[in-house]
Amino acid sequence: MRDADGDDAREGQHADDGQHGRQESAGAKSFTHGGSRVPAAVRGLLLDARAAMASPNRNARSAVVLGRLLGIAFVVCFGTGLFSHFLQDPLPGMRFPTRPTQLYQFTQGLHITAGIAIIPLLVAKLNAVMPALAQVPPVRGVLHLLERVSIAVFVSAALVQVATGLVNTYQWYPWPFPFRQVHYALSYVLIGSLVLHIGTKLRIIARYWRKRDAYDEHGRFVADTTVGSELLPPGLEARHEPASSAPAMQAVTSYPRGLTGRVLRWVDGVPAPTTQDDATEARRASRHSPEATQGRRERVARRGFFAGVAAATVGVVALTAGQSNTLAEPFNVFGARQRHRGPNDLPVNRTARAAGVLATATAADWTLTVVGHDVSRTFARAELVALGTTQVDLPISCVEGWSQMATWKGVRMRDLLAAVQATPGSHVRVTSLERHGGYRIMDMGPEYAEDPTTLVALELNGEKLDLDHGFPARIIAPGRPGVLQTKWIEKIEVIR
């Protein structure tokens, strides 16, 4: 929200600037500012743009508040993203916890939820810093140029990271590059540029970290020119300077009765009258100076802006979190998957047709080959059942963010390894009937291979495993991404 007095002040400032420039050099084509020559036409456009973008919401305090929230969300996404990446591509010697069994369900759900929350927060942050785009001069030197380039890198990386991550949840890839590798590499660019950005803006962040240091007693933003902020109001050097001593016209505010009046009093910080004396005092309090009136307007504008940001953020989170959270499941409107929808009462990410295993997975002569260092064995499906089955409750948790708890029944992996005399602590490799795809071969560390809940699953939710869920047999293990719960398996081998 902007008031007429503020507009007049900005117009006056532009007029003064123009008159001052003409007095310095009549007919001059450019202005010298901070050692840089800016063409007069460009300077005028930048000043006009800056004045047009002026708003109580666009100040250093708003930028700091939104930056804090964005920083937390980016760090959460970075940490949970690293966990997911190293589960899929572990470094030598890495071991991962298998308890709680829903660990990956939680971390990846948090990753996707925080990533979705970034979208409205990032839009709000860009809105808050828009006046900084119209600086005069645009570049003040080499260091300032590097600072602006780092911000451009950060914003670009954030937009690409969030946009591609969102599209990935719907398994749509309209680009030629591999998503997972680029998403991983770009996360380091994003965090690195974020750290650099925080370092260059640290004085401003410290100055406006607390609300009480950012606004005066009337609720107006205090513009501090000493910390290098690029979000100063046009025509105003510092709000903490003494106001003009010229007599000011008193603005009188009368409040309507009922709920509307109580809301307006709450906005202005004026208590509701309870007696005749209180009513008289309230009328006196309602006579605001121009500073108080302007502060009230700024306060209302800021509250409306942040209320809108909060509503948008809570809305997108609430309407998508249901794909991984039971409590939010009734509100899952935009989630890529709906829980409990699909064969065996479970969603399907990749069908048998898409995997090209319709014939091989349903062949009557299908067998599972288990290869040890010295012993190898082959099992038909009936022979696997004869080994003895175990029932466990484990979630299927996909990298796209959706997850669901399910009941699995099958043969323990450690029992199959014991059948081929595998030594304790063995690493295994599982191969799928698929002939193409990045996850047709999966390696499993001993922490998973020896876990009593890791199964070669044959049944799901009390029924025979559906073809799209991995029939005749698949892997299910605790705390693993869905892409590592290999379907349509044909071979298990001990690799070390």
N, C-alpha and C positions, 0 to 999 in steps of 0.2 A: 504494500500500500504506500502511496506517496501523497503528500499534501501540497496545497497550492504554494505555501510559503517556501517549501523546499524547491519547487520548480522555479519560482521566481528567483531564488538565490542562485540556482545553477545558471539560469539565463543571464543573470547579472554578472556572474563570474565569467561566462563566455564573452559577454560584452566587454568587460574589463580587460580580459586577456587580449581580445582583438584590438581594443583601443591602445593598450600598452605596446602591442607589436607594431602598430602603425606609427606610434610615437617614436619607437626605437629606430625604425627604418621605413620611411614612407615608400610604398610600393614594393616592399621586400617580398621575395619569392619563397623564403624559407625561414625557419626559426632555429636558433641554436639552443639546445636543451641538454645539459649534462654532457657537453662535448660532442653531441651528435646533431647534425643538421637535418631537420624534419621539414619537408615541403609544407607550406602554409595550408594547402588544400588537404593534405593528408592529416595534418595536425587538427584541423577543424573537424574532419570526419571522425577522427578518434575521440575528440572531446565530445562531439555530439553523441557518438555511440555510447561512450561511457556514461553520459548524463541520462540517455534513454534507458540504459540497463540498471541505473541506480535503484535500489530497493532496500528496505530495512532487513530483508532476509540475506542480502548479499554483502556480508561483512566478514571480517577475520574470525570473529567468534563463531558464526555459523559454519565457516569452513573448518574450524578446529573441531567442533562437535561432530560434524559429519565425517571428518577425517578420522577421528577416534573410532567411530563405529566401523568405518570401512577398513581401517587397519586391523581391528580385531577379526573381522570377517575374512580378510585376506590371509592372515596368519593361520586361522583355523583351517581354511581351505588348503593352504600350503602344507601344514602338518599332516592333515588327514590324507592329502593327495600323495605325499611322500610314503606314507604307510601303505597305501594301496599299490603304489608303483613298486616298492621293494618286495611286497608279497608276490608280485608277478615276475619281477626280475631281481631276485635277491643277490646281494654282494656275497663273495666267498666268506663262509663262516657265520653268516646271519642265521639266527634261529628266531622263531616267532611264538608268542603265547597262543595256546589253544583254549584257554579259559579267560574270561567267560566265553562260552560258545557263540554268543551273539555279539562279540567284539566288533567284527567287521560290519555287521548290520548297523551297529551304532555309529562307527567312524565314517562309513560311506554315506549313511543317511545324513549325518551332520555335514559332511562335505557338500553334498548336493543342496541341502537346505541353506547353508551359509552362502553358497554360490548364487542361489536364486535370490536371497536377501540382498546380495550386492547390487543387483540390477537397479532397484529404485533408489538405493543409497548412492550409487555412482551417478545416476541422473541428477539427484538432488545436489550432490557435491559440485558437479559441473555447472549446475544452475547458480550455485552460490558464488562461484569464482568467475563468472562470466565477465564482470567489469575488468578483471585482470588481463583479458585479451586485448583491451583497448588502451594499452599503456602509451604514454608519450614521454620519450621516444619508445618505439617497440623494443629496441635493444640498446642497452646503456654501456655495453662493453663485452669483452670476451667472456668474463665469468658469468655475466648475466645471460649471455647467449647460451653458454653451456647449461645453466640452470633451466632455461626455457626448453632446451632440447631434451634434458632429462625428464621434464614434466611431460613433454610430447610423447616420449618413449613410454613413460608410465601409463598415460591415458590410452595410448594406442594398444599397448599390451593388455591392459585391463579390459578394453572393449572386445578385443579379439578373443581373449581367454574366456570371458563370460559368455559371449555369443556362441562360440564353438562348443563350449561345455554344455550350454543349454540345448543346442541342437543334438549333441551326442546322446542326451537322455532319451531322445526319440529315435535313436539309431539312424539318423539321416546325415549323410556325409557328402555335401555338395561341393567338395574341394579335392584337389589332386594329391594333397600331402597326407601322410599317416597321422591320424588324430592323436593317438596316445603318445607318440614320441614328441610331436610338436607341443602338445599340451604340457608335457613334463619339462621340456627345455624352456618354454615360455614362462613357466612358473618361476624359474630362477631370474629371468629378465625382469619379471614383475616385482619380485621381492627385492631384488637389487636396486631397481629404480625407486621403489618405495622407501628403502633405507636412505638413499641419496636425497630424495625429496624431503624426508623428515629432517635430515641433517641441515639442509639449506634453509628450512623454515623453522628451525628449532627455537629461535628467539621469539618468533610470532606465536608459536605453539605455547611456549612458557608464559608469554604475556597474556594470552586469552584463554588459558586452560580453565580458569575458574570464572563462573558467571559473574560473581560480585566485582571482579576486576574489569569486566567488559562493558558494563552499563552504569550510567550515573543514577542519581537518586530518582530521576524522573523516568527511567527506563530507556533512555537514549544511548545508542552505541557511543563508546568513548574511542575516538580515533587517535591512535598513538603513532606519530610520524617517526619515532625514534627506533622502531624495531624493523623497519623495512617492509611494512605491509603494502601490498599493491591493491588493497581493497578499501581505500579511503574514500569517503563521500566526496563528490565533486564540489569544489569551492569551499571545502571545510578542512582546515589543517588539523585541528584537534578540538574535540568536544569539551575537553576538560578546561579550556581557557575560559576566563570570565565572560559572561554574556554581555551584550551591549547594554549600556546604562540608559539608553533611550527609554522613555516610558512605553510600556507595552499595553495593548488592549487586552483586557481580561476576557477569557472565553467562559461563558456560563453554560453549564450543562445541567439540564433538568432530566430527571429520570422518570420514566413511566411507571405505573403501578404494576404489581403482579410479578410473574416469573421473568418477563423481559427486563424489568427494572433491576431485579436481583442479579441477573446475569451481567448487565452493564455495570452495576456497582462492583461486582466481583472482578471484572476486567480492569476497572479503574482503581481498584483497591480502596473503595469507599464503603464503610460499614453501613448496613441498613439501619435507619432510625427506628427507635423503639418508644421514645417519648417525645413530647413537644420540644424539649430542650435539645434532644438528640436530632430532631428534624431540623431545627435551626442550625445546629452545628454541621449537619450534613449539607445544607444549602451553602454554607460558607466553604465547606471542603470541595463542593462541586465547582467553585470558581477557580478554574485552572489557569495558570500562566501559559503563554505560548509554548514554553519548554515542556510543561507537564502535558499539554494537549498533544504535542508532537511525540512525546515519550509514550503516551497511551496508544497512539496510532501505530507506532513502531512495534509496541508490545503485542498488540492485536495481530498485526501482520506476521510477526515471527511465530506466534502461537498457532496461527492458521497454517503457516507453511510447515512447521514441524509436525503438526497434527496430521496434515496430508501425507507427509513422508512416512510417519509411523503407521498410518492406516494402509498405505500402499505396501509397505514392507510386511506388516502382519498379514495382510491379505494374500500376497503371493506365497508366503510361507505356509499359511494355514490351508490354502487351496491346493498345495502340492505335497506337503509333508505326509499326507495320508498314505502315500505309496510305500512308506517305510515305517510308519508309526501307527499303532493300533488306535490310539486315542483320536488321532486326526483323520482316521480312515473315512468317516462319514462325509468329510468335507473335501475329499480328493477329487477336485474338478479338473485340474490341469495336469495331474501326474501322468507320466507316460504309460504306466501300468495300473490296472485295478486289481487289488488283491482278491484271491478266491475266484478268479475268472480264468478258466482254462481247464484242460484235461487234468484229472487227478486233483481238482480243486486248486490248481496252481497255475499262475501265468507262464507263458512260454516266450523265451527270447529268440531262440533259433530253432526252427522246425527241422524235422528229418528231411523234408523235401529241399529246404535251403541248404542243408549240409550235404545233400547228395547221397544219403545212406538208405533210401527206401528199400532197395533190394538187398543189400548186404546185412542190414540190421534185422530183417525178417527172414533171412535164409534159415532153412531147417538144420543146416549143418554148422551153425554158428558155434564157436567155442572161444573160451578165454584162455590164453596162454600165459602162464606165470613162469618167469625165467629167473633162476637163482644163479649163483656162481658155478655150482657143480650139478645142480638138479633143475630140471624143467618139468612142468606138468601142464596138462591141458584139461580144461573143465567144460563140460556142457552145462547148460543152465540147470538141469535137474541135478547134476552132480554138485553144483554150488549150493543148492538148497539142502542137499544131503549132508553137507559139511556142518550144518547148523547155522541158524540165522539169529540175528540180534536186532532188536527194535530200539531206535533212538529218536529223539526230537531235536532237530537241528534246522536252523533257518537256511533258506537259499537267498543269498544276498548278492545282487548284481551291481556291477560298477556304475550302471546308469542310475542307481539310487533306490530302486524298488527292492523290497525284501519281504519274505513271509516265512513264518515258522511252519514246519511240516513234520509229519511222522514218517520215518524211513525204516525199511526192514531189509536186511541183507547180511552178507558175510563180512566179518571183521577183516580189515586189511592185514593186521598182524597175524591172523590165523592162516591166511593165504601165504604170507611170507614164511611162516613156520613150516608150511607144507613143502617148501623148496629149500629148507634149511638155511634161510638167510640169517646172517649174523646180526645181533642187536646193533642198533644205530645205523642201519642201512638206509641209503637214499634210493628212491625208486623212480622209475619213469613210466608213465602211463600213455599209451597210444590209442587214439580213437580210430574208428572205421572211416572217418572223414579222410579225404585225400588232399584237401586244400584247407587253408586257414591257419592263422597264427597260433591257435590254441589246440591244434590236433594232437600235439605232443606236450605233455605236462610233466614237470619234475616235482617231486614231493620230498621234503626233508624228513628226517627221522622223527621229529616232534609230532608230525601228522601221521606218518606211517605206523607208529607204535601206539597212537592214541586209541583207546577202546571204543570211541564213538566214530572213528573213521571206517566207513563201510564201502564195500562194493554193493550198491543198493540194487535190489530186485523188485521191491514194492514201494509204493508211495501212497500215503494216506489210506492204508487198508486195501489197496487195489494193486493189481499187477501194473508195473511201470508202463506208462503210456509211451508210444513210439516217439512222440515229440519231447518227452522228458528223459529219453535215453535208453529205452528198451533195446536190447535185452538186459543190459547192465550199465551202471554208471557209478561215478565216484561221488561220495558226500563226506565232507570232513568239517570239523569245527573251525570257525573263524577264518574262512577262505572266501575270496571272491567267486562269484558264480562262474566266471570264465575258466577257473581252475577246477571246477567240479565236473570233470570230463564226462561227456555222454557218449553212448555207443562204443564202449571200450572193447578192444580186441587183444591187448597185450599189456602185461605188467612185468617189468624187468628190474632186477636189482642192479644198479649202476656203480655203487661203491659202498 
